[in-house]
Amino acid sequence: MKSRIIGSAFAAALIIFAGYAALYIAPVDMRQGQIYRIFFFHLAAWVSTFTALTIVFVSNISYLATRRQRWDSLGVAAAEVGVACCTIGLITGPLWAKPVWGIWWTWDARLTTTFLMWLLYVSYLMLRGLMEDPRRRATLSAVFGIFAFLDVPLVYMSNRLFPTQHPQPVFFGGPNSGVDPTMAKVIVLCMIAVLVIMIPVLIDRYKVEGMRAEVEELRQEVELRTSQPAGTHLDAPARTVNVKEVL
Amino acid sequence: MSTARAAAILLGKELRLEFRTRELLNATVVFAIVVVVLFSFAFNPTPDESRHYGPGLLWIAFLFSGSLMLHPSFARERSNDTLDALRMAPVSGFAILLGKMLANFIFLSLAEVVLVPVFAVLYDVSLAGIVGRLVLVLVLGSIGIIVTGTVFSAISAHARMRELLLPLLMLPILAPLLIAAVEATSALFSRRPYLDQTWAAFLAGFDIVFLTASWLLCDFLMEE
């Protein structure tokens, strides 16, 4: 419990400092002025999105290979975090685009791909919400998750042939890519800050999902036992839970 | 029993079931025509405009009718638990899936055979000279719709609100297919028709990726 408080305080301090650095420490952009600052968190959100959705894909495959409940829990936790980060990216993008491009949205490869990616993983979460049987939900949503992940590069390729308005990557482009060294440091800081928030949230969600699955399993067992006629011999419970240990 | 033989037998069963009533096929064709007609009311296109928007409209109609048509594919096995009987049969999971895919492909193709001439008449698009190439694009596009749609029909059949869920799962995944199929069809409908090989290859690639994925994952779809 103590370590959690310290961890949360650290994450909060880091994100506040990252916000401060993005707003005040990084220099003003030569061409775009102040508006470019939103980009620090825009890129950081995308890094988290792709990290999370890759975790979803890995856990989907691992679930089908091993049938361990924890992979299913990790899959849903990462999908939720991924959708949340993707939403941040989809909101910050148009906020930046309106003053700079003059339009909120354009159907170029990267924008379309991420928008569809968001739709696909929202469908993934919706599919999970609409299935009762836990084992079947885990298996079938893993199959859908794999299909969705395979689709992302195809969406990107299908949009590649249209001319793009999205800026080309300038960070990490080598010493002459035209980025102020302070800006580069701030963007790394922002990425780390968002990941430091995202990863504990993901881990917590993963634990909650694990407990939820266990509760569901125990409830089914209780229902099975209470539906038995009186006097029937019952086996010992499959598992007893130490409440203190769980909390 | 080989997978091909089992799939052929299951295909026969699906076709027999459908052609007893033809209700699925009739509903699909009528629905597709309704989409095409409503589009004309909504946009009132000139011949040049319909040349421009027509391919998109055509594929939207196929996609929507596909998403409606594919729902019963697995859902109607539920009412009498016939899917359990299929599972118990000594055939591979892929054979069951393949039989359904082939049947659905035939249904969608039949709907297209009706819809494309109707579309050509209503929107004044000349099909002379492009039939062979158009069939190629239609076949490649339909395979993609059917492969993903049949798999998702197997998934959504186990969920609540399954009628609504299937289009929700299927349509976003098919976005790249829609783009490629529309571009390839536009090239064929242009004043100097040609087969756009990039997009045709993309469609073939889409089909191969998802057919392979469904072959690899079919056992998970079929398990109890």
Interface residues (C-beta under 8 A of the other chain):
Chain A: L64 T112 L116 L119 L120 S123 M126 L127 L130 M131 E132 D133 R136 T139 L140 A142 V143 F144 I146 F147 A148 L150 D151 L154 V155 M157 S158 N159 L161
Chain B: T148 V151 F152 I155 S156 H158 A159 R160 M161 R162 L165 L168 L169 P172 I173 A175 P176 I179 A180 T198 F202 G205 F206 V209 F210 A213 L217 F220 L221 E223
